[in-house]
Amino acid sequence: MSGHQPFSQLTAGFSPSRKAKIAAHTEQLKSQMALDEIRHAVSLTQDELASKLNVKQPAISRLEKRSDMYISHLREVIEAMGGKLEITANFGDRKVKITNFDFIQK
């Protein structure tokens, strides 16, 4: 016996509330991605993204490791990957889309 079990067997004895909490956390994790994960999800290499942004590949590598950047730069990167940047403030029971940044152009 290999000692491996299907995930469904491992969670079979969990209460419905525990399963619901796990499912909610799973969905939350699916909605959060780092820039490199987004790039992988849209099937772009660092070289391809660099070409779209008119920079060299090492610049993309550095960008993906940054924890802080201008909103305008983040928007440019997201748009180069075919997406649209939206900024939302979460107040627990409600979410508010922040529109101040929608009209900022380079």
N, C-alpha and C positions, 0 to 999 in steps of 0.2 A: 504494500500500500504506500502511495506517495505522500500521504499526509495532506493532500490538497482537497479542498471541498469547494463546491460552487458557492458563490456569494449568497444565493437564495437559501442555501442550507444554513449558512452561518447566521443569517438574520431571521430564520424561520421562527425562533422563539421570542422575537422582539414583540413588545406590545404595539398596538396600532398607533399610539401617540408617539412612541419612539421611532417607528417607521416613518411617520409623518414629519417628524423633526429632521430625520436623515434626508428625506426627499426634499424638504425645503432648503436645507443646507447645500445639497447637491445642486439645486437650481441656482442658488446664489453664487456658488463657485463657477458654474457654467457661464454666468453673466459677467464675470470678472476675468480679464485677461491682460497680461502685460503686452507691450508693443511687439516683442518678438513672437509671442503666441498668436497675436492677430495677424502678423505677417505670414506665419506658417499657415494659419487657417485660410488665408486668401491665396495660398500657393505662390508666394513670392519669395525669391532668394534675396539675400542682402544686396547682391550685385544688381538685381533687377530693380529693387526699390531705390538704390543709389542712382541708377540711370534715370529713373523717373524724377528724382529730386535734383539732378545735375550735381551730384556729389560723388565722392569715391566711397567704396565699400567700407573702409575703416571708420568713416564718419557715421555710417549706419550702426556699426558695432558699438561705437561710443554712445550714440543716441539711445540705443536699446538698454544700455546700462544706467542711464541717467534717471534720477528720481525727481528732478525738477527741471521745468522748461517753460518757455513762453507759450501761452495758449495759441498764439498765431502760428508758432512752429509746429505744435502738436496738430493743429488743424491741417496744416500743409501735408504732414506725414500721413494722417488719416485719409485725406482726400487723394493722395498719391496711391493709396492702397484701395481706392474705390469706395471709401466710406464717407460719412458725414459726422463731424464732431458735434455732439449735443452735451451741454453741461446742465446737470440737474442737482438741485439741493434736496436732500432727504431730511424731512422733519419727523421721522417716525411714522405718523399716521397720514402724512401727505408728502407728495413730491412736487417740486416747483422747478420748471425749466427756466434757466437763466438765459435771457435773450440779449443782454448787453453785448455779448461777443458775436452775435450772429452777423453783424454788419461790418466787422473789422476786416479790411482788405489790405493786402500788401501794396 
